[in-house]
Amino acid sequence: MRIEKHEDHCLKSCSVHSYIRKNWLGSIVFPFSALLQQSEFLDQTEVLQRAQIFKKNCKAIFPNRRIVTTVFNDEGIQFLVTRYIKALNPPQQLLDIFLHDSNATLDLIARFVSLIPFMPNTPDENDGSDIWMTSERCVSLATGNKEEHAILLCNFFLYFGKKALVLLGTSGLEGHVAYVLTQETNEYLLWNPSTGQCYKQFDPFCPLKSVDCLFDDRNVWFNIQQSNTPMAVFFDYSKESFWKPLLPKNVQGTKVQSIQPEEIIYFETDKSMVEDLRNRIERTLKSKVMEWQPKHPTHWNRRCTLILRHILPKLELGIGSFVSSEGYNEFERILQFYWVTGFPIQMPYTDVQSVIDAVYQTGIHSAEFPQTEFALAVYIHPYPNNILSVWVYLASLVQHQ
């Protein structure tokens, strides 16, 4: 600090002496390699600015199409969406089930992602200023938004060497959605992470209504084709007359560091906890069924309940064609004497009340025949990290006259 001081015996008109006084404020130490990375930081700032301009230009062409180029992580740092894409390992438990059937394994992995509960919907106009978690965080917290589910599924597919990208668009059923696009030998497949279902591009039953934007670990592409319906879209994003790229070709091949971890660490779900939860849900549902029909006593058919308990575990792993099983023969005998109404409900576990609501909405409990009997079975299939698949089979049985 520079200090100016007058001599005590001197008038103000006298000369002033200046002194330098050093006050210690502190110090900072950083590795020399940080200096070498300064250019990278400057490049990233430039890219983020470019991304905002790119988004603005895309919106000027097609205002109603979705485009997301940058988001914030859970620490408030802004990143390109490309840095969320990286090959990551699924749980080993899933890889060990269908050792010789890669297609079945992919379906199972898509199912696992769909079982991770979704965060409550946020206003769609916040696209671009969202906070996205890493895939590891999404799995460890067992929750995520639509985009985080799609990124997780995309990263799992990349682990298998698939050519996969995240697709942003809209659905007639879900509004704004994020799908995963995989490029196969002769076709493109569209995967819905919220249901685990896979559709071919020209499948008329695919709920996807618009294809607006694609991104992978290298670039973001905006659809500038006149039509954005899945059946009409030309998915070859290397053609700039169909897809507008964020980064030019001389830049998009440059690998930037992903914000994802090297691998995801999973923990095994406590099976005794799962069994306690199953018992609690079953007891609660039985109590609710009796509560929902106060005018009639509730009779439970134990034989049918045992059959339903045998069926549910087979449904979870896609081996639900129990036609040749012993359970089906037992079920046939019941159908000889009863008119049976009911179906299995499957849902990701979030809380007991959600299961109660789902069962109530079926209306199966509201049987008007006074001699109606009921059968109820609950099965919970545990996946790693406390991600649970809940099955409930409620059936009503009325004896043939």
Secondary structure, 3 states (H helix, E strand, C coil): CEEEECCCCCCCCCCCEEEECCCCCCCCCCCHHHHHCHHHHHHHHHHHHHHHHHHHHHHHHCCCCCCCCEEECCCCCEEEHHHHCCCCCCCHHHHCCCCCCHHHHHHHHHHHHHCCCECCCCCHHHCCCCECCCHHHHHHHCCECHHHHHHHHHHHHHHCCCCEEEEEEEECCCEEEEEEEEECCCCEEEEECCCCEEEECCCCCCCEEEEEEEECCCCEEEECCCCCCCCCCCCCCCCCCCEEECCCHHHHCCCCCCCCCCCCCCCCCCHHHHHHHHHHHHHHHHHHHHHHCCCCCCEECHHHHHHHHHHHHHHHCCCCCHHHCHHHHHHHHHHHHEEEEEEEEEEECCCHHHHHHHHHHHCCCCCCCCCCEEEEEEEEEEEHHHEEEEEEEEEEEEECC
